[in-house]
């Protein structure tokens, strides 16, 4: 029973996610302000499934900060651009101990009845009979690096002015935006409009800040999302 739990803590979404957040801000958005949400890359259509999902999550986060998000852009509106990037997946190789691989249910014994050490070392009797300790099991886990960037823009002039930007990065257990976006955006929201060097934050899907952002959708869209360059 313990072995599957240990494996799930490492590989499942229930474990906390380590999110790196960096923020730069000249001024915080004023409560009550209406902000238009747009994709950071104008080539991405507003119907892109990943963008649609991120828009819903970002809208909830901005609403919680007292703003009024909209998807309709009008002249002179403040704008929040949403950018995301999914890097190439990386494979992590992990060697499981005897306990993690599930071989701890029985106390290992030698043929002569001697009890092995708790760490699995063979007894002198085992060495004399040529019995080898069990081979360690190797587990390969795929991680998907994600980055989401939120950027506040003042578009009242002829050239948009960046007011603030928050960037959050973390590794996900899948390439589905729904499995990581709420955590990244929940970690980002407190830093909107602030100026902070990189901070590492541990956050999980069970945290109240994340639960409040989760959208009632089973999947964000295609398994290979569109990618924007920041």
C-alpha positions as CSV (number, residue, x, y, z in Angstrom):
1,X,0.0,0.0,0.0
2,X,2.8,2.4,0.8
3,X,4.7,1.9,-2.4
4,X,1.9,3.2,-4.7
5,X,1.5,6.2,-2.4
6,X,5.2,7.0,-2.6
7,X,5.1,6.6,-6.4
8,X,2.1,8.9,-6.7
9,X,3.6,11.6,-4.5
10,X,6.4,11.7,-7.0
11,X,4.5,11.3,-10.3
12,X,0.9,12.4,-9.6
13,X,-0.6,15.9,-9.6
14,X,-1.4,15.6,-5.9
15,X,2.1,16.5,-4.9
16,X,3.1,20.2,-4.6
17,X,4.4,21.9,-7.7
18,X,7.6,24.0,-7.4
19,X,6.8,27.3,-9.3
20,X,9.4,29.9,-10.1
21,X,7.8,33.4,-10.2
22,X,9.4,36.6,-11.3
23,X,7.7,40.0,-11.4
24,X,8.4,43.5,-12.6
25,X,6.0,46.3,-12.1
26,X,5.8,50.1,-12.4
27,X,2.3,50.3,-11.0
28,X,-0.4,48.0,-9.8
29,X,-3.8,47.9,-11.7
30,X,-6.4,50.0,-10.0
31,X,-9.3,48.0,-8.5
32,X,-12.5,48.3,-10.6
33,X,-10.5,48.9,-13.8
34,X,-11.7,47.1,-16.9
35,X,-9.0,45.1,-18.6
36,X,-9.1,43.4,-22.0
37,X,-7.5,40.0,-22.3
38,X,-5.5,39.3,-25.5
39,X,-3.1,36.6,-26.6
40,X,0.6,37.7,-26.4
41,X,1.1,36.5,-29.9
42,X,-1.4,38.1,-32.3
43,X,-1.0,35.1,-34.6
44,X,-2.8,32.9,-32.1
45,X,-6.6,33.0,-32.7
46,X,-8.8,33.8,-29.8
47,X,-10.5,30.4,-30.5
48,X,-7.4,28.4,-29.7
49,X,-8.5,25.9,-27.0
50,X,-5.5,26.5,-24.8
51,X,-6.0,30.3,-25.0
52,X,-9.7,29.9,-24.2
53,X,-8.9,27.9,-21.1
54,X,-6.2,30.3,-19.9
55,X,-8.5,33.2,-20.5
56,X,-11.0,31.7,-18.1
57,X,-8.5,31.0,-15.4
58,X,-6.8,34.5,-15.7
59,X,-10.3,36.1,-15.7
60,X,-11.0,34.5,-12.3
61,X,-7.7,35.6,-10.9
62,X,-8.1,39.2,-12.0
63,X,-11.7,39.3,-10.8
64,X,-10.4,38.2,-7.3
65,X,-8.1,41.3,-7.4
66,X,-11.1,43.6,-8.0
67,X,-10.6,44.0,-11.8
68,X,-13.2,43.6,-14.5
69,X,-11.7,41.4,-17.2
70,X,-13.3,41.3,-20.7
71,X,-12.4,39.6,-24.0
72,X,-13.6,42.6,-26.0
73,X,-10.9,45.1,-26.8
74,X,-11.9,48.8,-27.2
75,X,-9.8,51.9,-27.8
76,X,-8.0,53.1,-24.7
77,X,-8.6,50.0,-22.6
78,X,-6.0,48.6,-20.3
79,X,-4.8,45.3,-21.7
80,X,-3.5,42.1,-20.1
81,X,-1.7,39.9,-22.6
82,X,-1.5,36.1,-22.0
83,X,1.6,34.3,-23.3
84,X,2.6,30.7,-22.7
85,X,5.4,28.4,-23.7
86,X,5.7,24.7,-23.5
87,X,9.3,23.5,-23.8
88,X,10.4,20.1,-25.0
89,X,9.5,17.3,-22.5
90,X,12.4,16.0,-20.3
91,X,12.8,12.5,-19.0
92,X,13.8,12.0,-15.4
93,X,15.4,8.7,-14.5
94,X,14.9,7.5,-10.9
95,X,16.2,4.4,-9.2
96,X,13.7,3.0,-6.7
97,X,14.9,1.6,-3.4
98,X,13.8,-1.8,-2.3
99,X,11.0,-0.3,-0.2
100,X,9.6,1.9,-3.1
101,X,9.7,-1.0,-5.6
102,X,7.3,-3.0,-3.3
103,X,9.7,-5.7,-2.1
104,X,9.4,-4.8,1.5
105,X,6.2,-6.7,2.4
106,X,8.3,-9.8,3.5
107,X,11.4,-9.7,5.5
108,X,14.2,-11.0,3.2
109,X,15.8,-14.1,4.4
110,X,18.7,-16.2,3.3
111,X,18.3,-19.9,2.5
112,X,19.7,-20.7,5.9
113,X,17.0,-18.6,7.5
114,X,19.2,-15.6,8.5
115,X,17.5,-12.2,8.3
116,X,19.0,-9.7,5.9
117,X,19.8,-6.2,7.0
118,X,17.0,-3.6,6.6
119,X,18.8,-2.0,3.8
120,X,18.8,-5.3,1.9
121,X,22.5,-6.3,2.4
122,X,22.9,-10.1,2.1
123,X,23.9,-12.1,5.1
124,X,27.2,-14.0,5.3
125,X,25.2,-17.1,4.6
126,X,23.9,-15.6,1.4
127,X,27.4,-14.7,0.3
128,X,28.5,-18.2,0.9
129,X,25.7,-19.6,-1.2
130,X,26.1,-17.1,-4.1
131,X,22.7,-15.4,-3.7
132,X,22.7,-11.9,-5.0
133,X,20.6,-9.0,-3.7
134,X,17.7,-7.9,-5.8
135,X,18.4,-5.5,-8.7
136,X,17.1,-1.9,-8.1
137,X,14.3,-0.9,-10.3
138,X,14.7,2.1,-12.6
139,X,11.7,4.4,-13.2
140,X,11.5,6.9,-16.1
141,X,9.2,9.9,-15.7
142,X,8.4,12.5,-18.3
143,X,8.0,16.1,-17.2
144,X,6.6,19.0,-19.3
145,X,8.1,22.4,-18.6
146,X,5.5,25.2,-18.8
147,X,5.8,29.0,-18.6
148,X,2.9,31.4,-18.4
149,X,3.4,35.2,-18.7
150,X,0.9,37.8,-17.8
151,X,1.6,41.4,-19.0
152,X,-0.3,44.6,-18.2
153,X,-0.3,47.2,-20.9
154,X,-1.4,50.8,-21.1
155,X,-2.8,51.3,-24.6
156,X,-4.0,54.9,-24.3
157,X,-1.1,56.3,-26.2
158,X,0.2,55.6,-29.7
159,X,2.6,52.9,-28.3
160,X,1.6,50.4,-25.6
161,X,3.4,50.9,-22.3
162,X,4.2,47.9,-20.2
163,X,2.9,48.5,-16.6
164,X,3.7,45.1,-15.1
165,X,4.7,41.6,-16.0
166,X,4.6,38.4,-14.1
167,X,6.2,35.2,-15.3
168,X,5.7,31.7,-13.7
169,X,7.4,28.5,-14.7
170,X,7.0,24.9,-13.5
171,X,7.2,21.3,-14.7
172,X,3.9,19.5,-15.2
173,X,3.0,15.8,-15.2
174,X,1.3,16.3,-18.6
175,X,1.2,18.6,-21.7
176,X,-2.4,19.6,-20.9
177,X,-2.7,23.2,-19.8
178,X,-5.4,22.3,-17.4
179,X,-3.0,20.2,-15.3
180,X,-0.6,23.2,-14.5
181,X,-2.2,26.6,-15.5
182,X,-4.2,27.1,-12.3
183,X,-1.1,26.5,-10.1
184,X,1.0,28.9,-12.2
185,X,-1.6,31.6,-12.3
186,X,-2.4,31.2,-8.6
187,X,1.3,31.6,-7.8
188,X,1.5,34.6,-10.1
189,X,-1.5,36.6,-8.9
190,X,-0.1,38.0,-5.6
191,X,2.8,39.5,-7.5
192,X,0.8,41.4,-10.2
193,X,2.0,45.1,-10.2
194,X,5.0,44.4,-7.9
195,X,8.7,44.3,-8.5
196,X,10.3,41.1,-7.2
197,X,13.2,39.0,-8.1
198,X,12.6,35.3,-8.7
199,X,10.8,33.4,-6.0
200,X,10.3,29.7,-5.7
201,X,6.8,28.8,-4.4
202,X,5.4,25.4,-3.6
203,X,1.7,25.1,-4.5
204,X,-0.7,22.2,-5.1
205,X,-4.0,21.6,-6.7
206,X,-5.5,21.3,-3.2
207,X,-4.7,24.8,-2.1
208,X,-7.6,27.2,-1.8
209,X,-6.0,29.7,-4.2
210,X,-5.8,27.1,-6.9
211,X,-9.3,25.6,-6.3
212,X,-10.8,29.0,-6.7
213,X,-9.4,29.2,-10.2
214,X,-10.2,25.8,-11.5
215,X,-12.5,25.9,-14.5
216,X,-15.2,23.3,-14.9
217,X,-13.6,21.8,-18.0
218,X,-12.2,18.3,-18.4
219,X,-9.4,19.2,-20.8
220,X,-7.8,22.4,-22.1
221,X,-7.7,21.2,-25.7
222,X,-5.2,19.4,-27.9
223,X,-2.4,17.5,-26.4
224,X,0.1,19.7,-28.3
225,X,-0.8,23.4,-27.5
226,X,0.1,26.4,-29.5
227,X,3.3,28.0,-28.3
228,X,4.1,31.7,-28.0
229,X,7.5,33.2,-27.8
230,X,8.0,35.6,-25.0
